[in-house]
Amino acid sequence: MGVLRVILTVIFVLDCIALTVAVLMQEGKSQGLGSIAGAADSYWGKNKGRSMEGGLVKATTIMAVLFFVLTILLNILMGR
């Protein structure tokens, strides 16, 4: 169990660092005054899911789920 705990802890730390970087790389959700004039409905706004920003959102979601799963697993292993 000791080796598994060390491996999960290393993965957990790497996930924490990657999650922090991914969150900081994302743009803010508010469009400012551009949303009033309809600039948010441009080609790039409609295809955001296929852009780098969309990839960051998906990666952040995956890393957040991994974060919670690892947190629960490490909590279970530490209790033993």
N, C-alpha and C positions, 0 to 999 in steps of 0.2 A: 504493500500500500504506500510505502514511503516514496518509491520511484514514481508511481502514478501521481502522487501529490506534487512532487517537484515538477514533473512534466506539465501538469495542468496549471501550476502556478506560473511557469515560464510563458505558456500560451496566454494565460490571463494578462500578464504584464504587457506582452506584445500587443494583445488586442486592445488594452487600455490606451497605449500610446497611439496605435493606428486609428482608434476611434476618436481620440482627441484631435489628431491631425485632420481627419476627414471632416469633422464638425467645423473646425476653424477654416477649412478651405471653401466651405459653402458660402454662397451669397445670401444676403438677407432676403426675407420673403416679401418685404414691402418694396414696391416699385417706385415709390416717391410720386412726384408730379407726373411722371410718364404714364401712369395708369389712368389718370383723368383724361388724357388726350387719346387714349386707346392704343398707346405704343406697346402695351403688354400683349396685344393680340397679333403681333407680327409673326412672321414665319418661325423665328427662333423661340418665341413664347409658346407656340402651338406644338413644336417638336422638341420640347425640353426633355422629354423622357429618353430621347436618343442622343442627347448631347452629353458633354462631360458632366454637367450639373446633374443630369438625371442618373448618370452612373454613380456619382458621389452619394446621391440620396439612397440608391439601392445598396451600395456598399455600407453606408452608415446603418441602414436597417439590419443588414446581415450581421454586422459587427455588434450592434446593440443586442440582438437576440443571442449571439454567442456569448456576450458579456454576462447576460442574465443566466444562461445555462451554466457557464463556468462558475459563476458565483454560487449557484445552488449546489453544484457538484462539490466545490471546494468546502462549502459549509458542511455538507454531509460527511466528507472525508475527515475534516478537522474534528468532528464530534466523536470520532472513533478513537 
